[in-house]
Amino acid sequence: MTTRLRVLDDGAWISVDDHREIRVSELWRLDAPGFCSCDLADLVVENFQEVGVDGSRVEARVYGQCIACGGAGITDWLPVGRVRGGEFVELDRSCVRRTRRE
């Protein structure tokens, strides 16, 4: 089964199978060495740059800003959800997201 992933509205949404699932303006907790000087960054998601799949895991590269230190930039690939049984399941918004290095 194929899952269609797209970034919509100039990076404001991630669409999964033509349904808007994940939006900007959320606060994500990141374990992302190299993004900023914080051990765990508090990232305000400002723009989705890319979306892709790694196995059943849906990932995105995100532009955002850490509200703790002010650091800003584009993240490495971050998990945003999974495809299970042909359905998209978003990650719990309170979880710590860890980057995957390319």
Beta strands, then each sheet from edge to edge (+ up, - down):
strand 1: 5-8
strand 2: 13-16
strand 3: 19-23
strand 4: 27-31
strand 5: 41-54
strand 6: 57-66
strand 7: 72-74
strand 8: 78-84
strand 9: 87-90
strand 10: 96-98
sheet 1: 1+ 2- 3+
sheet 2: 7+ 6- 5+ 4- 10-
sheet 3: 7+ 6- 8+ 9-
end
